Amino acid sequence: MKYNKPNTRPVPILITLAAAGISCVISILQGASLREYVIRLLLTVIIFGIFGSLVRVFLDMGFRADQKEEEKKAEEAEKESEDADDEASEDQDGDEKEKKE
């Protein structure tokens, strides 16, 4: 079974857009001037753009660790199935030898 890493590309964009939307609503409710509105929006987009990028990096690191664990489990399962196949073939060889004698 192949591990499929979730797509984390839209995470920074979604976080930034959500923060910008909230900032816009708050500025409108407070009756901010256009200059103050634009400054708030610009700062919000910059700060939450950086924050979203950091979240994406941490998510990618976590998914990479999960992928390594899944690959390790798959390798162990393959080894166990190979060992079981080897034991089964050895048992069959032993039975055939007993029948010949």
MODELLER restraints for C-alpha pairs under 7 A, 6 or more apart:
rsr = mdl.restraints
at = mdl.atoms
rsr.add(forms.Gaussian(group=physical.xy_distance, feature=features.Distance(at['CA:3:A'], at['CA:67:A']), mean=6.19, stdev=0.5))
rsr.add(forms.Gaussian(group=physical.xy_distance, feature=features.Distance(at['CA:5:A'], at['CA:63:A']), mean=6.45, stdev=0.5))
rsr.add(forms.Gaussian(group=physical.xy_distance, feature=features.Distance(at['CA:8:A'], at['CA:56:A']), mean=6.14, stdev=0.5))
rsr.add(forms.Gaussian(group=physical.xy_distance, feature=features.Distance(at['CA:11:A'], at['CA:52:A']), mean=6.34, stdev=0.5))
rsr.add(forms.Gaussian(group=physical.xy_distance, feature=features.Distance(at['CA:11:A'], at['CA:56:A']), mean=6.25, stdev=0.5))
rsr.add(forms.Gaussian(group=physical.xy_distance, feature=features.Distance(at['CA:12:A'], at['CA:49:A']), mean=5.93, stdev=0.5))
rsr.add(forms.Gaussian(group=physical.xy_distance, feature=features.Distance(at['CA:12:A'], at['CA:52:A']), mean=3.83, stdev=0.5))
rsr.add(forms.Gaussian(group=physical.xy_distance, feature=features.Distance(at['CA:12:A'], at['CA:53:A']), mean=5.21, stdev=0.5))
rsr.add(forms.Gaussian(group=physical.xy_distance, feature=features.Distance(at['CA:12:A'], at['CA:56:A']), mean=6.68, stdev=0.5))
rsr.add(forms.Gaussian(group=physical.xy_distance, feature=features.Distance(at['CA:15:A'], at['CA:48:A']), mean=6.65, stdev=0.5))
rsr.add(forms.Gaussian(group=physical.xy_distance, feature=features.Distance(at['CA:15:A'], at['CA:52:A']), mean=5.77, stdev=0.5))
rsr.add(forms.Gaussian(group=physical.xy_distance, feature=features.Distance(at['CA:16:A'], at['CA:45:A']), mean=5.75, stdev=0.5))
rsr.add(forms.Gaussian(group=physical.xy_distance, feature=features.Distance(at['CA:16:A'], at['CA:48:A']), mean=5.11, stdev=0.5))
rsr.add(forms.Gaussian(group=physical.xy_distance, feature=features.Distance(at['CA:16:A'], at['CA:49:A']), mean=5.28, stdev=0.5))
rsr.add(forms.Gaussian(group=physical.xy_distance, feature=features.Distance(at['CA:16:A'], at['CA:52:A']), mean=6.79, stdev=0.5))
rsr.add(forms.Gaussian(group=physical.xy_distance, feature=features.Distance(at['CA:19:A'], at['CA:44:A']), mean=6.67, stdev=0.5))
rsr.add(forms.Gaussian(group=physical.xy_distance, feature=features.Distance(at['CA:19:A'], at['CA:48:A']), mean=6.82, stdev=0.5))
rsr.add(forms.Gaussian(group=physical.xy_distance, feature=features.Distance(at['CA:20:A'], at['CA:41:A']), mean=6.11, stdev=0.5))
rsr.add(forms.Gaussian(group=physical.xy_distance, feature=features.Distance(at['CA:20:A'], at['CA:44:A']), mean=6.10, stdev=0.5))
rsr.add(forms.Gaussian(group=physical.xy_distance, feature=features.Distance(at['CA:20:A'], at['CA:45:A']), mean=6.10, stdev=0.5))
rsr.add(forms.Gaussian(group=physical.xy_distance, feature=features.Distance(at['CA:23:A'], at['CA:41:A']), mean=6.36, stdev=0.5))
rsr.add(forms.Gaussian(group=physical.xy_distance, feature=features.Distance(at['CA:24:A'], at['CA:41:A']), mean=6.86, stdev=0.5))
rsr.add(forms.Gaussian(group=physical.xy_distance, feature=features.Distance(at['CA:27:A'], at['CA:37:A']), mean=6.00, stdev=0.5))
